Amino acid sequence: MFRFKISYSTKLFLLIVAILTICEVAFLAFQFSREQRYREDMLNAQLTVLNYQLLDHYEGGLVDVETWERTIDLPIQMLQLAIFDTSGNLIYDNTGIDIANNSPLELQEIKMAIESPDQKGFWVHNNDEEDDDDFYYYAALREGDLIARTGALGHDVGLSEFMRIDRSFLWYAFLIYVIIIAIAYYSTSRMGSALKRLSEFADKAEKGEEIYDTEAFPRNELGNIAHNIVLIYVRWQRTVAERDEKAKLALYEEQEKARLKRELTNNINHELKTPVSAISLELETLLAHKDRLSDTQRDMLISRCKANSDRLLKLIQDILTLNRLDDGADTIQRELLSLRDIVDESTDTLLAKAENVGIAFDVNLPETMMMLGNGPLLLAIFNNLINNAILYSGGSTISIFLQEEDENSYRIIIGDDGIGIGEEHLDHLFDRFYRIESGRSRKMGGTGIGLAIVKSAAKFHGGDITVRNLPSGGLEYTLTLSKGPKQLQ
């Protein structure tokens, strides 16, 4: 569908026109209102003069007021003249209409004459009749106990001429409006060429095209600014190209560092030396004192050899697992399996160990939790988390439940009601070979990389794991696992 594109300079011009039009309309409305008030003030002054004259004639004892009315020098044909006393009694009325029942003291102009310091009042009344939208102008004046009230009918020909607003200022306003519009058009048109050139530059920059600084801009302030922008962008392009080259080199160096780090992990002397040294010492003791050792002492040394041998084997297996996740994740097989079965297998394996320290399992997982994953890696996740809780939590219950499920993933909570750990350890808990209590961890058979395996295995399954201390005590892991590609399920 075709869309009409308006240039920025045209939009700016239209905006100026719109603002100027609003200001012009507001000014004209204000001027008309001001002129209307001015005419009303003039009429009020004229009617007030008539009120003074009317009271003067009455107080002078003249009986023929009608003769005085004919001498009034005003273009108004139908004047309403009346005199009241301060009690509201009608003394004189030239209209012949009885208004005594209309409560003259309630009329706004008379109330103003009675209450105001200058004893004058002026008000415009709308006609109450539905078929007549005319209005009346009334001025009132109080002198002593007498109130004079003079009114003029709005549709009176003479009054209409008197109240007519001078519209000559409209031509001046229109002329100024046209001049400003012309100036705005000239100014925005001069900006147009520079903005068009700058727009073309922006389009090329968005598409990633290479930009040169050879194209000229118009010779004006905006053109100079746009030219400087293009120069800055060209220099930035060159800088980015140089940065990308350096980034490629840095990436290669980073990959090389990662490879060396993994090789270093495979050969951690500190972690391998302890069980090997212990086995060597215990075997030397057996060989050197085999004739002097009792059966109990011999069995104890052999048991220690076995324990350190198992720990060494587990350390090697854990390192191999980490390397496998780091280097060969694409080669690890996945299959459709039940997470509930994995958790049940882990709790069954560790049940006796948990019962020995007085810990019970509280598992609340649906039987239908199916996903694509690697069974040994998923089992390693739950084995490490549950085993750590058994060894270090000091609690009485390990809870495992499904917190949330959507069409793509599961969110599982593994928590205990034990003592928790220090907040300063939480950020490092999944680091390789990080131990909260190094000696105690080794004594319990820990390798220091169990939780690192948990983290890597969770990421391998498209998820993640976080940990926090519970306010009520204990540690809570939040494990997220992806269900896997739908087409494979």
BAVO-63255 format. One record per residue (C-alpha): x, y, z; residue in one letter. Coordinates in steps of 0.02 Angstrom, whole numbers, plus 50000, padded with zeros to 5 digits. Example, Ala and Ser with C-alpha at 12.3 -4.5 7.8 and 13.67 -1.06 7.14 Angstrom:
BEGIN
+-------+-------+-------+------+
!     u !     v !     w ! rest !
+-------+-------+-------+------+
! 50615 ! 49775 ! 50390 !    a !
! 50684 ! 49947 ! 50357 !    s !
+-------+-------+-------+------+
END
This chain:
BEGIN
+-------+-------+-------+------+
!     u !     v !     w ! rest !
+-------+-------+-------+------+
! 50000 ! 50000 ! 50000 !    m !
! 50069 ! 50170 ! 49947 !    f !
! 50106 ! 50291 ! 50087 !    r !
! 50133 ! 50475 ! 50055 !    f !
! 50297 ! 50526 ! 50135 !    k !
! 50313 ! 50703 ! 50200 !    i !
! 50486 ! 50777 ! 50220 !    s !
! 50545 ! 50842 ! 50387 !    y !
! 50554 ! 51022 ! 50325 !    s !
! 50373 ! 51011 ! 50266 !    t !
! 50321 ! 50939 ! 50434 !    k !
! 50413 ! 51080 ! 50522 !    l !
! 50330 ! 51209 ! 50410 !    f !
! 50158 ! 51135 ! 50442 !    l !
! 50193 ! 51135 ! 50629 !    l !
! 50241 ! 51319 ! 50623 !    i !
! 50083 ! 51356 ! 50523 !    v !
! 49977 ! 51262 ! 50649 !    a !
! 50055 ! 51353 ! 50798 !    i !
! 50041 ! 51521 ! 50712 !    l !
! 49859 ! 51488 ! 50666 !    t !
! 49817 ! 51444 ! 50845 !    i !
! 49902 ! 51602 ! 50906 !    c !
! 49811 ! 51706 ! 50773 !    e !
! 49642 ! 51634 ! 50819 !    v !
! 49677 ! 51662 ! 51004 !    a !
! 49730 ! 51841 ! 50970 !    f !
! 49574 ! 51878 ! 50865 !    l !
! 49462 ! 51802 ! 50998 !    a !
! 49547 ! 51908 ! 51130 !    f !
! 49535 ! 52064 ! 51023 !    q !
! 49350 ! 52036 ! 50987 !    f !
! 49317 ! 52008 ! 51172 !    s !
! 49416 ! 52163 ! 51217 !    r !
! 49326 ! 52267 ! 51087 !    e !
! 49158 ! 52201 ! 51149 !    q !
! 49201 ! 52251 ! 51328 !    r !
! 49256 ! 52421 ! 51267 !    y !
! 49089 ! 52450 ! 51179 !    r !
! 48994 ! 52393 ! 51333 !    e !
! 49096 ! 52513 ! 51441 !    d !
! 49053 ! 52655 ! 51323 !    m !
! 48869 ! 52608 ! 51327 !    l !
! 48875 ! 52597 ! 51517 !    n !
! 48950 ! 52772 ! 51526 !    a !
! 48815 ! 52841 ! 51411 !    q !
! 48675 ! 52758 ! 51506 !    l !
! 48748 ! 52817 ! 51672 !    t !
! 48746 ! 52997 ! 51607 !    v !
! 48562 ! 52974 ! 51563 !    l !
! 48530 ! 52909 ! 51740 !    n !
! 48609 ! 53067 ! 51813 !    y !
! 48504 ! 53177 ! 51698 !    q !
! 48346 ! 53077 ! 51735 !    l !
! 48368 ! 53101 ! 51923 !    l !
! 48413 ! 53284 ! 51901 !    d !
! 48253 ! 53317 ! 51803 !    h !
! 48147 ! 53224 ! 51927 !    y !
! 48223 ! 53309 ! 52076 !    e !
! 48205 ! 53475 ! 51988 !    g !
! 48018 ! 53455 ! 51997 !    g !
! 47991 ! 53442 ! 51809 !    l !
! 47829 ! 53355 ! 51768 !    v !
! 47851 ! 53334 ! 51582 !    d !
! 47987 ! 53201 ! 51582 !    v !
! 47932 ! 53143 ! 51408 !    e !
! 47991 ! 53310 ! 51336 !    t !
! 48163 ! 53280 ! 51411 !    w !
! 48170 ! 53106 ! 51336 !    e !
! 48151 ! 53176 ! 51162 !    r !
! 48305 ! 53285 ! 51187 !    t !
! 48420 ! 53137 ! 51222 !    i !
! 48564 ! 53136 ! 51097 !    d !
! 48587 ! 52949 ! 51076 !    l !
! 48561 ! 52841 ! 50919 !    p !
! 48455 ! 52720 ! 51021 !    i !
! 48271 ! 52722 ! 50974 !    q !
! 48196 ! 52626 ! 51119 !    m !
! 48264 ! 52675 ! 51288 !    l !
! 48187 ! 52603 ! 51446 !    q !
! 48188 ! 52732 ! 51587 !    l !
! 48132 ! 52698 ! 51763 !    a !
! 48149 ! 52770 ! 51938 !    i !
! 48130 ! 52668 ! 52100 !    f !
! 48148 ! 52707 ! 52281 !    d !
! 48261 ! 52601 ! 52391 !    t !
! 48110 ! 52500 ! 52446 !    s !
! 48082 ! 52442 ! 52268 !    g !
! 47929 ! 52549 ! 52233 !    n !
! 47914 ! 52605 ! 52052 !    l !
! 47906 ! 52796 ! 52037 !    i !
! 47925 ! 52819 ! 51852 !    y !
! 47927 ! 52703 ! 51699 !    d !
! 47920 ! 52761 ! 51519 !    n !
! 47880 ! 52589 ! 51448 !    t !
! 47706 ! 52578 ! 51522 !    g !
! 47743 ! 52401 ! 51582 !    i !
! 47709 ! 52360 ! 51762 !    d !
! 47870 ! 52283 ! 51830 !    i !
! 47827 ! 52302 ! 52012 !    a !
! 47794 ! 52115 ! 52025 !    n !
! 47965 ! 52073 ! 51956 !    n !
! 48057 ! 52119 ! 52118 !    s !
! 48165 ! 52260 ! 52049 !    p !
! 48281 ! 52252 ! 52201 !    l !
! 48331 ! 52077 ! 52142 !    e !
! 48390 ! 52143 ! 51975 !    l !
! 48578 ! 52126 ! 51964 !    q !
! 48615 ! 52304 ! 51908 !    e !
! 48507 ! 52377 ! 52049 !    i !
! 48590 ! 52264 ! 52178 !    k !
! 48759 ! 52324 ! 52116 !    m !
! 48703 ! 52507 ! 52128 !    a !
! 48644 ! 52480 ! 52307 !    i !
! 48796 ! 52379 ! 52365 !    e !
! 48943 ! 52453 ! 52268 !    s !
! 49041 ! 52601 ! 52337 !    p !
! 49015 ! 52707 ! 52179 !    d !
! 48826 ! 52669 ! 52184 !    q !
! 48826 ! 52615 ! 52002 !    k !
! 48781 ! 52452 ! 51918 !    g !
! 48784 ! 52379 ! 51742 !    f !
! 48719 ! 52211 ! 51681 !    w !
! 48672 ! 52121 ! 51520 !    v !
! 48510 ! 52020 ! 51530 !    h !
! 48463 ! 51878 ! 51415 !    n !
! 48283 ! 51867 ! 51363 !    n !
! 48196 ! 51725 ! 51455 !    d !
! 48075 ! 51690 ! 51313 !    e !
! 48118 ! 51532 ! 51215 !    e !
! 48082 ! 51610 ! 51045 !    d !
! 48186 ! 51765 ! 51077 !    d !
! 48375 ! 51755 ! 51096 !    d !
! 48393 ! 51945 ! 51113 !    d !
! 48474 ! 52030 ! 51261 !    f !
! 48460 ! 52197 ! 51355 !    y !
! 48588 ! 52317 ! 51425 !    y !
! 48543 ! 52401 ! 51591 !    y !
! 48633 ! 52533 ! 51695 !    a !
! 48577 ! 52585 ! 51869 !    a !
! 48623 ! 52736 ! 51977 !    l !
! 48579 ! 52772 ! 52157 !    r !
! 48566 ! 52946 ! 52231 !    e !
! 48498 ! 52953 ! 52407 !    g !
! 48333 ! 52859 ! 52415 !    d !
! 48309 ! 52856 ! 52227 !    l !
! 48374 ! 52732 ! 52098 !    i !
! 48375 ! 52771 ! 51913 !    a !
! 48379 ! 52626 ! 51789 !    r !
! 48410 ! 52648 ! 51603 !    t !
! 48400 ! 52505 ! 51478 !    g !
! 48430 ! 52478 ! 51293 !    a !
! 48363 ! 52337 ! 51185 !    l !
! 48497 ! 52235 ! 51099 !    g !
! 48411 ! 52222 ! 50930 !    h !
! 48380 ! 52409 ! 50922 !    d !
! 48449 ! 52471 ! 50755 !    v !
! 48537 ! 52620 ! 50831 !    g !
! 48611 ! 52518 ! 50973 !    l !
! 48671 ! 52383 ! 50852 !    s !
! 48762 ! 52517 ! 50753 !    e !
! 48834 ! 52590 ! 50914 !    f !
! 48895 ! 52417 ! 50973 !    m !
! 48966 ! 52364 ! 50805 !    r !
! 49150 ! 52313 ! 50821 !    i !
! 49280 ! 52392 ! 50708 !    d !
! 49353 ! 52250 ! 50606 !    r !
! 49489 ! 52347 ! 50520 !    s !
! 49618 ! 52265 ! 50632 !    f !
! 49578 ! 52099 ! 50546 !    l !
! 49670 ! 52157 ! 50390 !    w !
! 49825 ! 52201 ! 50490 !    y !
! 49819 ! 52034 ! 50580 !    a !
! 49799 ! 51942 ! 50415 !    f !
! 49943 ! 52037 ! 50336 !    l !
! 50059 ! 51997 ! 50481 !    i !
! 50002 ! 51814 ! 50473 !    y !
! 50046 ! 51803 ! 50287 !    v !
! 50216 ! 51884 ! 50313 !    i !
! 50262 ! 51764 ! 50454 !    i !
! 50204 ! 51614 ! 50350 !    i !
! 50314 ! 51671 ! 50206 !    a !
! 50465 ! 51690 ! 50321 !    i !
! 50434 ! 51516 ! 50396 !    a !
! 50420 ! 51439 ! 50223 !    y !
! 50583 ! 51520 ! 50168 !    y !
! 50675 ! 51461 ! 50325 !    s !
! 50611 ! 51281 ! 50320 !    t !
! 50644 ! 51268 ! 50133 !    s !
! 50827 ! 51313 ! 50162 !    r !
! 50838 ! 51174 ! 50291 !    m !
! 50760 ! 51048 ! 50172 !    g !
! 50912 ! 51011 ! 50064 !    s !
! 51025 ! 50984 ! 50215 !    a !
! 50895 ! 50873 ! 50300 !    l !
! 50870 ! 50772 ! 50141 !    k !
! 51056 ! 50742 ! 50127 !    r !
! 51064 ! 50696 ! 50312 !    l !
! 50917 ! 50576 ! 50289 !    s !
! 51007 ! 50489 ! 50146 !    e !
! 51158 ! 50471 ! 50259 !    f !
! 51049 ! 50395 ! 50397 !    a !
! 50974 ! 50268 ! 50275 !    d !
! 51146 ! 50213 ! 50219 !    k !
! 51206 ! 50203 ! 50399 !    a !
! 51056 ! 50095 ! 50446 !    e !
! 51092 ! 49974 ! 50303 !    k !
! 51274 ! 49965 ! 50354 !    g !
! 51338 ! 50036 ! 50190 !    e !
! 51510 ! 50113 ! 50187 !    e !
! 51499 ! 50302 ! 50188 !    i !
! 51626 ! 50425 ! 50120 !    y !
! 51647 ! 50606 ! 50170 !    d !
! 51662 ! 50674 ! 49993 !    t !
! 51480 ! 50725 ! 49963 !    e !
! 51447 ! 50909 ! 49997 !    a !
! 51314 ! 50986 ! 50109 !    f !
! 51232 ! 51156 ! 50083 !    p !
! 51330 ! 51305 ! 50147 !    r !
! 51232 ! 51348 ! 50303 !    n !
! 51239 ! 51312 ! 50489 !    e !
! 51135 ! 51154 ! 50477 !    l !
! 51239 ! 51095 ! 50329 !    g !
! 51399 ! 51118 ! 50431 !    n !
! 51325 ! 51020 ! 50576 !    i !
! 51269 ! 50879 ! 50461 !    a !
! 51439 ! 50874 ! 50376 !    h !
! 51524 ! 50857 ! 50545 !    n !
! 51405 ! 50715 ! 50592 !    i !
! 51452 ! 50621 ! 50433 !    v !
! 51636 ! 50648 ! 50467 !    l !
! 51616 ! 50580 ! 50643 !    i !
! 51523 ! 50427 ! 50576 !    y !
! 51655 ! 50393 ! 50444 !    v !
! 51791 ! 50398 ! 50576 !    r !
! 51684 ! 50285 ! 50687 !    w !
! 51666 ! 50161 ! 50543 !    q !
! 51853 ! 50152 ! 50527 !    r !
! 51872 ! 50132 ! 50714 !    t !
! 51743 ! 49991 ! 50716 !    v !
! 51833 ! 49901 ! 50575 !    a !
! 51996 ! 49911 ! 50671 !    e !
! 51907 ! 49857 ! 50830 !    r !
! 51831 ! 49705 ! 50742 !    d !
! 52003 ! 49650 ! 50687 !    e !
! 52067 ! 49669 ! 50864 !    k !
! 51913 ! 49579 ! 50930 !    a !
! 51947 ! 49429 ! 50818 !    k !
! 52124 ! 49421 ! 50885 !    l !
! 52061 ! 49443 ! 51064 !    a !
! 51932 ! 49306 ! 51037 !    l !
! 52066 ! 49187 ! 50977 !    y !
! 52172 ! 49229 ! 51128 !    e !
! 52022 ! 49206 ! 51243 !    e !
! 51985 ! 49037 ! 51167 !    q !
! 52165 ! 48988 ! 51189 !    e !
! 52158 ! 49044 ! 51371 !    k !
! 52000 ! 48942 ! 51396 !    a !
! 52083 ! 48790 ! 51321 !    r !
! 52233 ! 48811 ! 51435 !    l !
! 52117 ! 48836 ! 51583 !    k !
! 52026 ! 48674 ! 51546 !    r !
! 52193 ! 48584 ! 51531 !    e !
! 52243 ! 48660 ! 51696 !    l !
! 52079 ! 48600 ! 51773 !    t !
! 52119 ! 48423 ! 51714 !    n !
! 52285 ! 48430 ! 51804 !    n !
! 52242 ! 48516 ! 51969 !    i !
! 52390 ! 48460 ! 52074 !    n !
! 52318 ! 48527 ! 52235 !    h !
! 52159 ! 48422 ! 52221 !    e !
! 52243 ! 48264 ! 52160 !    l !
! 52389 ! 48269 ! 52279 !    k !
! 52289 ! 48249 ! 52440 !    t !
! 52206 ! 48079 ! 52407 !    p !
! 52360 ! 48011 ! 52316 !    v !
! 52473 ! 48061 ! 52460 !    s !
! 52354 ! 47985 ! 52587 !    a !
! 52346 ! 47820 ! 52492 !    i !
! 52535 ! 47816 ! 52475 !    s !
! 52561 ! 47848 ! 52662 !    l !
! 52435 ! 47718 ! 52714 !    e !
! 52511 ! 47587 ! 52598 !    l !
! 52686 ! 47626 ! 52662 !    e !
! 52622 ! 47602 ! 52839 !    t !
! 52547 ! 47434 ! 52793 !    l !
! 52707 ! 47375 ! 52709 !    l !
! 52826 ! 47440 ! 52842 !    a !
! 52730 ! 47376 ! 52993 !    h !
! 52633 ! 47230 ! 52924 !    k !
! 52697 ! 47111 ! 53059 !    d !
! 52662 ! 47230 ! 53202 !    r !
! 52488 ! 47292 ! 53152 !    l !
! 52335 ! 47216 ! 53229 !    s !
! 52191 ! 47161 ! 53120 !    d !
! 52091 ! 47314 ! 53175 !    t !
! 52231 ! 47433 ! 53128 !    q !
! 52259 ! 47345 ! 52962 !    r !
! 52073 ! 47354 ! 52920 !    d !
! 52069 ! 47540 ! 52965 !    m !
! 52215 ! 47578 ! 52848 !    l !
! 52138 ! 47477 ! 52708 !    i !
! 51972 ! 47568 ! 52733 !    s !
! 52061 ! 47735 ! 52723 !    r !
! 52146 ! 47680 ! 52563 !    c !
! 51979 ! 47631 ! 52491 !    k !
! 51898 ! 47797 ! 52542 !    a !
! 52038 ! 47901 ! 52467 !    n !
! 52038 ! 47793 ! 52312 !    s !
! 51850 ! 47820 ! 52293 !    d !
! 51873 ! 48007 ! 52318 !    r !
! 52012 ! 48011 ! 52188 !    l !
! 51904 ! 47914 ! 52066 !    l !
! 51756 ! 48031 ! 52095 !    k !
! 51868 ! 48183 ! 52070 !    l !
! 51929 ! 48115 ! 51904 !    i !
! 51753 ! 48071 ! 51850 !    q !
! 51691 ! 48246 ! 51896 !    d !
! 51831 ! 48330 ! 51799 !    i !
! 51795 ! 48221 ! 51649 !    l !
! 51611 ! 48265 ! 51661 !    t !
! 51651 ! 48451 ! 51663 !    l !
! 51767 ! 48434 ! 51514 !    n !
! 51636 ! 48335 ! 51423 !    r !
! 51508 ! 48474 ! 51452 !    l !
! 51633 ! 48609 ! 51401 !    d !
! 51702 ! 48527 ! 51245 !    d !
! 51582 ! 48398 ! 51182 !    g !
! 51406 ! 48453 ! 51227 !    a !
! 51349 ! 48419 ! 51049 !    d !
! 51403 ! 48238 ! 51062 !    t !
! 51307 ! 48202 ! 51223 !    i !
! 51153 ! 48099 ! 51184 !    q !
! 50978 ! 48152 ! 51235 !    r !
! 50824 ! 48046 ! 51255 !    e !
! 50645 ! 48065 ! 51311 !    l !
! 50638 ! 48030 ! 51496 !    l !
! 50538 ! 48063 ! 51655 !    s !
! 50606 ! 48191 ! 51777 !    l !
! 50505 ! 48110 ! 51916 !    r !
! 50594 ! 47946 ! 51883 !    d !
! 50763 ! 48034 ! 51891 !    i !
! 50721 ! 48114 ! 52058 !    v !
! 50652 ! 47950 ! 52127 !    d !
! 50812 ! 47861 ! 52077 !    e !
! 50918 ! 47994 ! 52163 !    s !
! 50817 ! 47991 ! 52326 !    t !
! 50814 ! 47801 ! 52329 !    d !
! 51003 ! 47798 ! 52311 !    t !
! 51031 ! 47925 ! 52451 !    l !
! 50887 ! 47872 ! 52565 !    l !
! 50994 ! 47769 ! 52684 !    a !
! 51123 ! 47907 ! 52696 !    k !
! 50986 ! 48034 ! 52736 !    a !
! 50905 ! 47923 ! 52867 !    e !
! 51071 ! 47904 ! 52956 !    n !
! 51074 ! 48091 ! 52993 !    v !
! 50886 ! 48107 ! 53025 !    g !
! 50836 ! 48189 ! 52860 !    i !
! 50673 ! 48148 ! 52770 !    a !
! 50626 ! 48181 ! 52588 !    f !
! 50470 ! 48278 ! 52536 !    d !
! 50449 ! 48254 ! 52348 !    v !
! 50300 ! 48329 ! 52258 !    n !
! 50325 ! 48310 ! 52071 !    l !
! 50197 ! 48256 ! 51940 !    p !
! 50222 ! 48089 ! 51856 !    e !
! 50201 ! 48173 ! 51685 !    t !
! 50360 ! 48279 ! 51691 !    m !
! 50437 ! 48223 ! 51526 !    m !
! 50584 ! 48305 ! 51439 !    m !
! 50725 ! 48274 ! 51317 !    l !
! 50887 ! 48259 ! 51412 !    g !
! 51036 ! 48156 ! 51465 !    n !
! 50994 ! 48039 ! 51609 !    g !
! 51166 ! 48032 ! 51692 !    p !
! 51184 ! 48221 ! 51689 !    l !
! 51010 ! 48251 ! 51760 !    l !
! 51045 ! 48119 ! 51894 !    l !
! 51209 ! 48209 ! 51934 !    a !
! 51112 ! 48371 ! 51962 !    i !
! 50995 ! 48297 ! 52092 !    f !
! 51127 ! 48184 ! 52170 !    n !
! 51243 ! 48331 ! 52203 !    n !
! 51107 ! 48446 ! 52270 !    l !
! 51028 ! 48314 ! 52382 !    i !
! 51196 ! 48246 ! 52441 !    n !
! 51256 ! 48422 ! 52488 !    n !
! 51096 ! 48451 ! 52587 !    a !
! 51121 ! 48286 ! 52680 !    i !
! 51303 ! 48322 ! 52721 !    l !
! 51301 ! 48507 ! 52761 !    y !
! 51124 ! 48576 ! 52791 !    s !
! 51098 ! 48512 ! 52968 !    g !
! 50911 ! 48511 ! 52935 !    g !
! 50775 ! 48381 ! 52949 !    s !
! 50686 ! 48390 ! 52780 !    t !
! 50737 ! 48405 ! 52597 !    i !
! 50594 ! 48468 ! 52489 !    s !
! 50582 ! 48445 ! 52300 !    i !
! 50431 ! 48514 ! 52209 !    f !
! 50375 ! 48589 ! 52044 !    l !
! 50353 ! 48778 ! 52062 !    q !
! 50302 ! 48821 ! 51885 !    e !
! 50278 ! 48740 ! 51715 !    e !
! 50248 ! 48815 ! 51544 !    d !
! 50250 ! 48742 ! 51370 !    e !
! 50439 ! 48756 ! 51358 !    n !
! 50513 ! 48725 ! 51530 !    s !
! 50500 ! 48667 ! 51711 !    y !
! 50549 ! 48765 ! 51865 !    r !
! 50592 ! 48650 ! 52010 !    i !
! 50633 ! 48698 ! 52190 !    i !
! 50758 ! 48596 ! 52292 !    i !
! 50768 ! 48661 ! 52470 !    g !
! 50808 ! 48614 ! 52649 !    d !
! 50765 ! 48682 ! 52821 !    d !
! 50944 ! 48685 ! 52884 !    g !
! 51065 ! 48821 ! 52933 !    i !
! 51098 ! 48897 ! 52761 !    g !
! 51264 ! 48977 ! 52716 !    i !
! 51342 ! 49149 ! 52730 !    g !
! 51280 ! 49276 ! 52603 !    e !
! 51459 ! 49309 ! 52548 !    e !
! 51470 ! 49129 ! 52481 !    h !
! 51313 ! 49131 ! 52372 !    l !
! 51394 ! 49214 ! 52221 !    d !
! 51537 ! 49087 ! 52219 !    h !
! 51443 ! 48928 ! 52262 !    l !
! 51446 ! 48864 ! 52082 !    f !
! 51630 ! 48906 ! 52052 !    d !
! 51745 ! 48760 ! 52020 !    r !
! 51840 ! 48698 ! 52173 !    f !
! 51757 ! 48829 ! 52284 !    y !
! 51729 ! 48765 ! 52461 !    r !
! 51648 ! 48852 ! 52607 !    i !
! 51746 ! 48744 ! 52732 !    e !
! 51890 ! 48663 ! 52639 !    s !
! 51942 ! 48537 ! 52771 !    g !
! 51765 ! 48484 ! 52815 !    r !
! 51718 ! 48465 ! 52631 !    s !
! 51865 ! 48350 ! 52596 !    r !
! 51828 ! 48251 ! 52754 !    k !
! 51650 ! 48224 ! 52691 !    m !
! 51715 ! 48162 ! 52524 !    g !
! 51678 ! 48319 ! 52422 !    g !
! 51779 ! 48361 ! 52267 !    t !
! 51734 ! 48545 ! 52257 !    g !
! 51662 ! 48536 ! 52081 !    i !
! 51494 ! 48453 ! 52112 !    g !
! 51396 ! 48616 ! 52102 !    l !
! 51498 ! 48670 ! 51951 !    a !
! 51437 ! 48512 ! 51866 !    i !
! 51258 ! 48556 ! 51920 !    v !
! 51274 ! 48729 ! 51840 !    k !
! 51348 ! 48663 ! 51678 !    s !
! 51222 ! 48521 ! 51666 !    a !
! 51077 ! 48642 ! 51693 !    a !
! 51142 ! 48753 ! 51552 !    k !
! 51166 ! 48600 ! 51442 !    f !
! 50980 ! 48565 ! 51465 !    h !
! 50933 ! 48743 ! 51413 !    g !
! 50908 ! 48805 ! 51590 !    g !
! 50997 ! 48878 ! 51740 !    d !
! 51007 ! 48865 ! 51928 !    i !
! 51009 ! 48997 ! 52065 !    t !
! 51023 ! 48987 ! 52254 !    v !
! 50965 ! 49091 ! 52401 !    r !
! 50950 ! 49082 ! 52589 !    n !
! 50772 ! 49063 ! 52651 !    l !
! 50712 ! 49190 ! 52781 !    p !
! 50653 ! 49046 ! 52890 !    s !
! 50822 ! 48957 ! 52875 !    g !
! 50895 ! 48837 ! 52751 !    g !
! 50953 ! 48844 ! 52572 !    l !
! 50841 ! 48848 ! 52418 !    e !
! 50895 ! 48805 ! 52240 !    y !
! 50786 ! 48857 ! 52092 !    t !
! 50821 ! 48741 ! 51946 !    l !
! 50755 ! 48780 ! 51771 !    t !
! 50758 ! 48645 ! 51637 !    l !
! 50700 ! 48656 ! 51457 !    s !
! 50582 ! 48522 ! 51396 !    k !
! 50678 ! 48514 ! 51233 !    g !
! 50629 ! 48538 ! 51050 !    p !
! 50444 ! 48498 ! 51024 !    k !
! 50477 ! 48406 ! 50864 !    q !
! 50584 ! 48281 ! 50958 !    l !
! 50459 ! 48250 ! 51099 !    q !
+-------+-------+-------+------+
END
